[in-house]
Amino acid sequence: MKTTDDQGREHASGGRTSPLTRRAVVGGALAAAAGLAFGDRATPSAWAAPRRTAQAGREPKAKAVIELWMAGGPCHIDIWDPKPAAGPDFCGPLLKPASANVPGIQIGELLPLMAQQADRYSIVRSVTHGQNGHETAAYIMQTGRRPGEGADRLVYPSFGAVVGQFKGHDHGYQGMIPPYVVLTQPQGRFAVEGFLGLSRKPFVTGGDPRQPRFTVEGVVLPGVSDERQRARRTLLHDLDSLGAAMPKSAPFERMDRCEEKAYDLILGDAGKVFDLTQEKDEVKDRYGRTTFGQSCLVARRLVEQGVPYVTVNSGGWDTHKRHFESMRQKLPDLDRGMSALLEDLHQRGLLASTIVWWSGEFGRTPRVQTEEPWNGGRGHFGNVFSVVVAGGGFQGGQVVGATDEHGEQVAERPVTAQDLFRSMYVLLGIDPDGPLVNPRGLDVTVLPPADEKTGGGLLREIM
């Protein structure tokens, strides 16, 4: 739902009815594009979140977040919580876990590169919410809240939208790229901006960064070179007879500023953050020449430029059938891309200030479903699953919680989504109990109050 403020801005920039020139059509489109691309930088917000505050008088340890989202639900015992003693009924052919570079930690055998970086991340093996539906589980793992929470049954904003608000243009971020970016496809399970409104929606790139030219929506037009784009802009100005006749018109001056911002993203230095031709071939090879691997590389480039929140949306984890065939393709891709990302962030001095968190909406059934029609698949499993966190104040080389011998139940230290989010908010210097200012004037906090049912404690053992 659009807010009054959003509607007002749209009417002001796109509601002309007088017959102008081609400038009005093309220039209006550019202004609209600038508004979408630059969010609250194109037009200052009529409302803004209060400044984030450091916890306990300390400066925030984290400045940015990279979320690695495994859409569909990855299986915990194939990846971060192997159970070789459970045998083939649970593990299928994956019976030889990889020993990590931290004594006592083992992870899935198809992750040898991540095994050698276990000192840089921690595994939370006891995350639970009990929901087996994609939409409900995704909402919980994106917002830290349960659907229909409270009498008003609001749709709450995602973690990325909240971080983008508290660390975005209203609070010192100067970048031309929006503060919340999703690579490459929408997550699609719910309106991730929630009641914060359209200005907090993520900038979804589309395209595929493994292609020779990453066609980022609104920045790179397929089949149109930079030279042709410049020629189009020249033609636009040549045809602008009314603009030339009214050089001091305030509405046109505002439109010109929007055009300048849009073209700076399209042709200037700002948009070059998406141009992977600037990276050496050996770097791109290290990440893996896959959509996931190259998206991880773009994510590193974005946080290097100061973007506060980046999601890499990796689909294809809903493996009801042919599960192990899929894992033999997807896990090596994950291993290469994620390990390169952690190594690269570390080498560039960014890991200490960048939270990297890996999760899906839930896990998958530990017992392999060999019966018809699944024939070796795994179902949805929200009873217990794993999340991985690194950087930004999280310690590495640790395991939080445990599952039983078959990976079917929490055996030690149950962790909720709210526990996870509360911990990340604290590291970011965002008060999880503070007000979440919004254009509707709702009296809500960043997270609900902590209680035994929803959790809300901190992962103190790794903070």
Long-range contacts (C-beta under 8 A, 24 or more apart in sequence): 2-197, 2-198, 3-197, 3-198, 3-199, 3-439, 3-440, 4-439, 5-45, 5-46, 5-47, 5-197, 5-199, 5-439, 6-197, 6-198, 6-199, 6-439, 9-35, 9-43, 10-35, 13-43, 13-254, 13-255, 13-258, 20-242, 21-239, 21-240, 21-241, 21-242, 21-243, 22-236, 22-239, 22-240, 23-236, 23-239, 23-240, 23-242, 23-243, 23-252, 26-236, 27-236, 27-240, 27-255, 27-259, 28-255, 30-255, 30-258, 30-259, 30-262, 30-263, 31-254, 31-255, 31-258, 31-259, 31-262, 33-218, 33-262, 34-258, 34-259, 34-261, 34-262, 34-265, 35-258, 36-203, 36-218, 37-178, 37-203, 37-218, 37-219, 37-261, 37-262, 37-265, 38-176, 38-178, 38-261, 38-265, 39-168, 39-169, 39-178, 39-179, 39-199, 39-200, 39-203, 40-168, 40-169, 40-170, 40-199, 41-169, 41-176, 41-178, 41-261, 42-258, 42-261, 45-170, 45-199, 46-439, 47-437, 47-438, 47-439, 48-165, 48-170, 48-171, 48-437, 49-165, 49-166, 49-170, 49-171, 49-436, 49-437, 50-434, 50-435, 50-437, 51-171, 52-166, 52-167, 52-171, 52-428, 52-429, 52-430, 52-431, 53-429, 53-430, 53-431, 53-434, 54-429, 55-426, 55-429, 55-431, 59-429, 60-427, 60-428, 60-429, 60-430, 61-352, 61-353, 61-392, 61-393, 61-427, 62-353, 62-354, 62-355, 62-391, 62-392, 62-393, 62-424, 62-427, 62-428, 62-429, 63-167, 63-308, 63-353, 63-354, 63-392, 63-428, 64-167, 64-303, 64-306, 64-307, 64-308, 64-309, 64-310, 64-350, 64-353, 64-354, 64-355, 64-392, 65-159, 65-160, 65-163, 65-308, 65-309, 65-310, 65-354, 65-355, 65-356, 65-357, 65-392, 65-424, 65-428, 66-296, 66-299, 66-300, 66-303, 66-310, 66-311, 66-312, 66-341, 66-354, 66-355, 66-356, 66-357, 67-159, 67-160, 67-309, 67-310, 67-311, 67-312, 67-357, 67-359, 68-296, 68-312, 68-314, 68-338, 68-356, 68-357, 68-358, 68-359, 69-187, 69-311, 69-312, 69-313, 69-314, 69-359, 69-360, 70-314, 70-317, 70-358, 70-359, 70-360, 71-138, 71-187, 71-313, 71-314, 71-315, 71-316, 71-317, 71-318, 71-360, 71-361, 72-134, 72-315, 72-316, 72-317, 72-318, 72-319, 72-360, 72-361, 73-134, 73-137, 73-317, 73-318, 73-360, 73-361, 73-362, 73-363, 73-364, 73-380, 73-381, 73-385, 74-317, 74-360, 74-363, 74-364, 75-319, 75-323, 75-327, 75-363, 75-364, 75-366, 75-378, 75-381, 76-125, 76-363, 76-364, 76-366, 76-384, 76-385, 76-386, 76-403, 76-407, 77-363, 77-366, 77-407, 78-108, 78-110, 78-327, 78-331, 79-107, 79-108, 79-111, 79-331, 79-334, 79-386, 80-107, 80-108, 80-123, 80-125, 80-386, 80-388, 81-123, 81-125, 81-386, 81-403, 81-407, 82-106, 82-107, 82-108, 82-109, 83-366, 83-403, 83-405, 83-406, 83-407, 85-405, 86-366, 86-405, 86-406, 86-407, 88-368, 89-367, 89-368, 90-366, 90-367, 90-368, 90-406, 90-407, 91-368, 92-323, 92-324, 92-368, 92-376, 93-324, 94-324, 94-327, 102-397, 105-397, 105-399, 108-331, 110-327, 110-328, 110-331, 110-332, 110-335, 111-331, 111-334, 111-335, 112-335, 113-335, 113-336, 113-339, 114-334, 114-335, 114-338, 114-339, 116-339, 117-339, 117-342, 117-343, 118-396, 118-397, 119-396, 119-397, 120-342, 120-346, 120-351, 120-390, 120-391, 120-396, 120-397, 121-342, 121-356, 121-388, 121-389, 121-390, 121-391, 121-394, 121-396, 121-397, 122-388, 122-389, 122-390, 122-394, 122-395, 122-396, 122-397, 122-398, 122-399, 122-400, 122-462, 123-386, 123-387, 123-388, 123-398, 123-399, 123-400, 124-386, 124-387, 124-388, 124-389, 124-400, 124-401, 124-415, 124-420, 124-459, 125-384, 125-386, 125-399, 125-400, 125-401, 125-402, 125-403, 126-384, 126-400, 126-401, 126-402, 126-403, 126-410, 126-411, 126-412, 126-413, 126-414, 126-415, 127-359, 127-384, 127-385, 127-386, 127-387, 127-401, 127-415, 127-416, 127-417, 127-420, 128-382, 128-383, 128-384, 128-385, 128-410, 128-414, 128-415, 128-416, 129-362, 129-382, 129-416, 129-417, 130-382, 130-383, 131-362, 131-382, 132-362, 132-379, 132-380, 132-381, 132-382, 133-380, 134-189, 134-318, 134-361, 134-380, 135-189, 135-190, 137-361, 137-362, 137-380, 137-382, 138-187, 138-189, 138-190, 138-361, 139-189, 139-190, 140-361, 140-417, 141-359, 141-360, 141-361, 141-362, 141-417, 142-187, 142-189, 142-190, 142-192, 143-194, 143-417, 143-421, 144-417, 144-418, 144-420, 144-421, 144-422, 144-447, 145-417, 145-418, 145-447, 145-448, 146-454, 149-448, 150-448, 152-442, 154-194, 154-195, 154-442, 154-444, 155-190, 155-191, 155-194, 155-195, 156-194, 156-195, 156-444, 157-192, 157-193, 157-194, 157-195, 157-196, 157-200, 157-436, 158-192, 158-193, 158-194, 159-309, 159-421, 159-424, 160-192, 160-202, 160-309, 160-311, 161-192, 161-193, 161-194, 161-196, 161-200, 161-201, 161-202, 162-196, 162-425, 162-430, 162-436, 162-446, 163-308, 163-309, 163-428, 163-430, 164-200, 164-202, 164-308, 164-309, 165-196, 165-200, 166-428, 166-430, 167-308, 167-309, 167-428, 168-308, 173-306, 173-308, 174-306, 175-270, 175-305, 175-306, 175-307, 176-261, 176-264, 176-265, 176-268, 176-270, 177-203, 177-265, 177-270, 177-273, 177-302, 177-305, 177-307, 178-202, 178-203, 178-307, 179-307, 179-308, 179-309, 180-308, 180-309, 181-205, 181-302, 181-307, 181-309, 181-310, 181-311, 182-310, 182-311, 182-313, 183-209, 183-295, 183-298, 183-299, 183-310, 183-311, 183-312, 183-313, 184-208, 184-209, 184-291, 184-295, 184-313, 185-313, 185-315, 186-313, 187-311, 187-313, 189-361, 195-438, 195-439, 195-440, 195-442, 196-436, 196-438, 196-439, 197-438, 197-439, 197-440, 202-311, 205-274, 205-298, 208-291, 208-294, 209-274, 209-276, 209-291, 209-294, 209-295, 209-297, 209-298, 210-289, 210-290, 210-291, 210-293, 210-294, 212-277, 214-274, 214-275, 214-276, 214-298, 216-271, 216-274, 218-265, 219-265, 219-266, 219-271, 219-274, 220-266, 220-271, 220-274, 226-267, 229-266, 229-267, 230-267, 233-263, 273-298, 273-301, 273-302, 273-305, 274-298, 274-301, 283-344, 286-336, 286-340, 286-343, 287-336, 287-337, 287-340, 287-341, 287-344, 288-333, 288-336, 288-337, 288-340, 290-333, 290-336, 290-337, 292-333, 292-334, 292-337, 293-333, 293-336, 293-337, 293-340, 295-337, 296-337, 296-338, 296-340, 296-341, 297-340, 297-341, 297-344, 299-341, 300-341, 300-344, 300-345, 300-348, 300-350, 303-345, 303-350, 303-354, 304-348, 304-350, 317-360, 319-364, 319-377, 319-378, 320-369, 320-374, 320-377, 320-378, 320-379, 321-373, 321-374, 321-375, 321-376, 321-377, 322-375, 322-376, 322-377, 323-364, 323-368, 323-376, 323-377, 323-378, 324-376, 342-390, 342-391, 345-391, 350-391, 351-390, 351-391, 351-392, 352-391, 352-392, 352-393, 353-391, 353-392, 354-391, 354-392, 355-389, 355-390, 355-391, 355-392, 355-393, 355-394, 355-424, 355-427, 355-428, 356-389, 356-390, 356-391, 356-392, 357-387, 357-388, 357-389, 357-390, 357-420, 357-424, 358-387, 358-388, 358-389, 359-387, 359-388, 360-385, 366-406, 366-407, 366-408, 367-406, 367-408, 383-408, 383-409, 383-410, 384-408, 384-409, 384-410, 387-415, 387-420, 389-420, 389-424, 389-459, 389-462, 392-424, 392-427, 392-428, 393-427, 393-463, 394-427, 394-459, 394-462, 394-463, 395-462, 395-463, 398-461, 398-462, 400-459, 400-461, 400-462, 414-455, 415-455, 415-459, 416-454, 416-455, 416-456, 417-455, 418-447, 418-448, 418-450, 418-454, 418-455, 418-456, 419-455, 419-456, 419-457, 419-458, 419-459, 420-459, 421-447, 422-447, 422-450, 422-455, 422-456, 422-457, 422-458, 423-458, 423-459, 423-463, 426-458, 426-463, 427-463, 432-456
